[in-house]
Amino acid sequence: MPKVEGGIVIDRPIREVFSYATSAESHLRWVPGIRDAAYLDDEPVQVGSRWRATLTFAGVSVDTVNEITRMEDNRWFEWRSVGGPVHSTGSYRFAALGPDRTRFDFSLRTDDRLAMVMGGIALPVALRLLRRELHARLAHVKASLEAGGVGLA
């Protein structure tokens, strides 16, 4: 399965970074391609909770449903797709580097259908575009959270 990974150190407490990164609504601001997202299940968000998302790549929109498969507060958030044309799994890992400093790592594994969804472009090109966008968005999240705000403008 092709993989896209990224990570960044954010000068904010781990609980703030975890809360922001695992909010379905914040995915609109920082996850590449997501145009709409919302949890489908009632609070609290936990293992088994599902969220729907609409992703757009290369002008093509795709609806997907994801399910949380592992969640450890302020440490780990893992999910898998349970509906949609592209099968994927992902994880967010968090590590406190101090009281106000957090390492945030993102990993996405997807099947070869990603290239077809992205308008038939070659898979290596699709992955390169996703990596570039992910790194840019993580840098923006870092700047925004460190300034006391949230998300992308």
N, C-alpha and C positions, 0 to 999 in steps of 0.2 A: 504494500500500500504506500503510495507517495505520502511524504510528510512535509509539513511546514512548521517551523519552530521559530520562536523568538523569545527574548527576555529583556528585562530592564530593571534597574534599581531605582526605586522611588523613595524620596525622602518624606515619607508619611508613615504613620503607625500601620501595622499589618492589618488590624481590624478594618481600617478605612479602605485600604486597597482591596481586601477580600470582599467587603460589602459592595464596593463599586463594581469590581470585575465580574461578580456573580449575579448581578442584577440584569434581568432580561432587557429592561429598558436601556441600560447603559450599553448593551451590545450594539444598539443603534449608533452609538457614538464612537465605538472603538474597534469592533470586529469588521474586518474588510468584507464588503459585499452585502451586509445585512441592511435591509431597508425597512423591516417591520419585525417586531418581536414582542411576545408576551407570554407569561406563564399561563398554562391551561388549568392548573390545579390550585386549590386554595393554599394559603399560607399555613404552616411555615414551609418554606422551600426545603426539601429533603431528598434523600435517595428515593427514586421512583417518580419524583415530580417531573412534569413535562412542560416544554415550551414550544411554541410554534414560531417559525421565522420565515420571512421571505428574503431570499438572497438574489442579488443581481450581479451577474458577471458578463462582461462583454455584451451588455444590452439584453441579456436573456434572464428572465426572472424565474425562480424556482421556489416552490413552497416545501418546507420540511418540518418535521416534528422531531424533537430531541428529548431524551430522557436522562436524568441525572443517575449515574451508576455508582458514584462514590462522592461523599462530601464529608470533609473534616473541617470544622470551622477554623478559619485563619490558617489552613495548611494545604488543603487539596480540594479540587472540584473537577470531577470527571463526568463525561457524558458520551452518549452514542445516539446516532440518528435511528429513529424507529419508523420513519415515513418520509417519502420523497425519492427522487430519482438518483441521488448520489448518497452512497453510504459512507459515513464518516464517524470517527471517534475523536475526542479531544480531551485535553486536560489543562488545568491551570494549577500551577504549584506556587506556593508562597513560603517564604522564609524570612523570619525577622533577623535583620542584621544589626539591630539595636532598637531602642525604644521608639524611634521615629524614622526607621529605615527598613525598607522591605524589598526583597528580591521577588519579582513576579515573572514566572516562566509560562509560556503558552506553547502547546503542541497540538497539531491537527493532523490526523491521518485520514486520507480519503481514497476512494477507489478510482480507477482509471476513467470512470464516466465523467469526472470533473472536466476534462478537456472537451467532451461533447457538449456539456452544459455551457461551457464558455465559448460557444460558437464554433467548435471544431478546431480551435487552435491547438498546437502541439502541447502535450502535457508539460514538458519542461518549461515552455514559455508561460503557461498558465501558473505553474508553481512559482516561477520567478516573479511574476506580477503580484501574486498573493504575498510572497515574502516581503517584497518592497513596500507594499501597502501596509502590511502588518507592522513592520518596523517604524514606518512614519506615524501610524496611529498610536503605537505604544509610546513613542517619544512625545506625542501631543498629550496623551493621558498623563504622563509623568509631569509635564510642564503645568498642566491644568490642576492636577491634584496638589502639586507642591505650591501653587499659587492660592490654594484654598477653594478653587472652583471644582467643577466636575464636568467631564466630557469634552466633546468637540464642539466648537462654535459653529 
